């Protein structure tokens, strides 16, 4: 289950298609993304050398910069001609990076899991502080947009993200978590930043009005939900190795994600005991991950999680219907497919 | 050295004097502080119960709310008649509380020290996230002030604070730290928030102009430096027990503060070896704290630290010279003395 060296023709086709969608988007915003990258480097700098060193560890780790890309693409969609999107895209990436750094901070009991997050190299304290530094720099960049509406959106986003993360912590290892609560968590911790990344482009492109802002917000939100659903499915997907990532991280942490929520609800008493032991009590043995994968497959919950993602993806696409056709719109529609099809 | 049950007449007099200055200030801003307290409770609330629970642990722990008090008193000094100072005072307190929560996050090696900070009750992760939540709420409150200048000041303040905290981490246990670097650390981590707390009152009280803003900023900054110097002196002060606090925390952590910086520079080779063992290598034995106190006393470095504080206190007072006499000005001058005289 965990390794599969046979690559079928279909896999190749899908791989090509997904690469095309993200590459198309990357090429659409290439010039502006260069300015964003310059701004990132400039604004994460500090005479205190540890700050750019630690921040750079994550920022230069080769992420796709999906969130700032959404701000840039949304600005293109509205044919915005100013320069404010550069600083805002940088702010969005900083908020995201700060969140990741703070996610890395762990408790004593969880310190060893074979990964090398920032906190294992520089310690919890430095990791928290550099996250705070990036948060503060994000706010400075937002202030430079000279738009109180942008500041309202992004400061509220930031509060909702942390609320979502605390909620996630509260329901950690709790198998009675409902799909509704799960949706609330992923909306708050992931989708609202996607939504804000798009919406702020509407705000700075003033002449398009509230309808455009709301459409972009909805697009970002549904895309973000789809993105996180697929992310949670991928953690139980054997082909994840092709993305250079391990599978089963969520299982080992006892994280409550939709594949498990559905399997627990659909399972027999015996199966529920298995989930209680492994996810709730975190008493895991060799072979447990494999058994979990069998149960998820048997109840079809990985596929159903991707089906749910497809539903939100369709809503994201429909939200863009009010905009006339353009290269930017094409790219934004393509990114929805990309986010879902990376599951295969 | 550590306990002194004999209370002299002079102690009584000083105690009365300090109580008077802070009480005078408290009574000056009592009505508005009630509104700030209401706003704190309202804005730290969340449907995610862990958030108000954890935030309340610190916020309700009986601090003097010195920073928001400065915002309120500065507004009174300028005879400001609006309501914006309430939200800003709350934002300042939230930034301070978030900083304290993030300071509580420690690394594995430092987890046990007999204290009960938030992270020992709720864990590092929750503590970091609730700190982030308060930061975000602070920014929301700032945005409501409708003043981009206020946002500039406070977002920059927030970046400088974290820069100062990282710098402090970088020089931790490093006895070659100069007094200049130490001043840089305490200015950034403590004084800029005092400065911003006062300065924003000048910004919202628009008609007073830049001169008033700069005077308030200078007052806050010098007061903050004096406050932190005294705080660092108090950690080696036997009478600290009267404030309900332990002494020697900084020593046990190997924190580099002015009393130690000066004693190391003034000490003999043998004394320097003692400091290297205890502060740099953190190899501490019974009796080391007592010996450290002897060395600090012998070289007069606790008193000299308080003398330095007195110098900055004088500068803080002079910064207020441009304002005409008033009850608010009296209180703000009195608070400088309070911050310094709590050392005795």
Contacts between the chains, C-beta under 8 A, distances in Angstrom:
chain1	res1	chain2	res2	distance
A	46	B	163	5.7
A	46	B	166	7.7
A	47	B	163	8.0
A	48	B	163	5.5
A	48	B	166	5.0
A	48	B	167	4.8
A	48	B	170	6.3
A	49	B	170	7.6
A	50	B	166	5.5
A	50	B	169	7.2
A	50	B	170	5.4
A	51	B	163	6.8
A	51	B	166	5.6
A	102	B	128	5.0
A	102	B	129	6.9
A	102	B	132	6.2
A	105	B	105	6.3
A	105	B	124	5.3
A	105	B	125	6.1
A	105	B	128	5.1
A	106	B	124	6.6
A	106	B	125	6.6
A	107	B	123	4.6
A	107	B	124	5.0
A	107	B	125	6.1
A	108	B	108	5.1
A	108	B	111	5.8
A	108	B	124	7.9
A	111	B	108	5.9
A	123	B	107	4.6
A	124	B	105	5.4
A	124	B	106	6.6
A	124	B	107	5.0
A	124	B	108	8.0
A	124	B	124	6.0
A	125	B	105	6.1
A	125	B	106	6.7
A	125	B	107	6.1
A	125	B	169	5.9
A	126	B	166	6.5
A	126	B	169	5.6
A	128	B	102	5.0
A	128	B	105	5.1
A	128	B	128	5.5
A	128	B	131	7.9
A	129	B	102	6.9
A	129	B	162	5.2
A	129	B	165	5.0
A	129	B	166	4.9
A	129	B	169	6.8
A	130	B	162	7.6
A	130	B	166	6.6
A	131	B	128	7.9
A	132	B	102	6.2
A	132	B	135	7.3
A	132	B	158	7.6
A	132	B	161	7.9
A	132	B	162	4.2
A	132	B	165	7.8
A	133	B	159	6.2
A	133	B	162	4.2
A	133	B	163	6.4
A	133	B	166	6.8
A	135	B	132	7.3
A	135	B	135	6.3
A	135	B	158	7.6
A	136	B	155	6.1
A	136	B	156	7.9
A	136	B	158	4.0
A	136	B	159	3.6
A	136	B	161	7.7
A	136	B	162	5.9
A	137	B	159	5.7
A	139	B	139	5.8
A	139	B	151	7.6
A	139	B	155	3.9
A	139	B	158	6.7
A	140	B	152	7.6
A	140	B	155	4.7
A	140	B	156	6.1
A	140	B	159	6.2
A	142	B	155	7.7
A	143	B	148	6.2
A	143	B	151	4.5
A	143	B	152	5.4
A	143	B	155	5.4
A	146	B	148	6.3
A	148	B	143	6.2
A	148	B	146	6.3
A	148	B	148	7.4
A	151	B	139	7.6
A	151	B	143	4.5
A	151	B	151	6.6
A	152	B	140	7.6
A	152	B	143	5.4
A	155	B	136	6.1
A	155	B	139	3.9
A	155	B	140	4.7
A	155	B	142	7.7
A	155	B	143	5.3
A	156	B	136	7.8
A	156	B	140	6.1
A	158	B	132	7.6
A	158	B	135	7.6
A	158	B	136	4.0
A	158	B	139	6.7
A	159	B	133	6.2
A	159	B	136	3.6
A	159	B	137	5.7
A	159	B	140	6.1
A	161	B	132	7.9
A	161	B	136	7.7
A	162	B	129	5.2
A	162	B	130	7.6
A	162	B	132	4.2
A	162	B	133	4.2
A	162	B	136	5.9
A	163	B	46	5.7
A	163	B	47	7.9
A	163	B	48	5.5
A	163	B	51	6.8
A	163	B	133	6.4
A	165	B	129	5.0
A	165	B	132	7.8
A	166	B	46	7.7
A	166	B	48	5.0
A	166	B	50	5.5
A	166	B	51	5.6
A	166	B	126	6.6
A	166	B	129	4.9
A	166	B	130	6.6
A	166	B	133	6.8
A	167	B	48	4.8
A	169	B	50	7.2
A	169	B	125	5.9
A	169	B	126	5.6
A	169	B	129	6.8
A	170	B	48	6.3
A	170	B	49	7.6
A	170	B	50	5.4
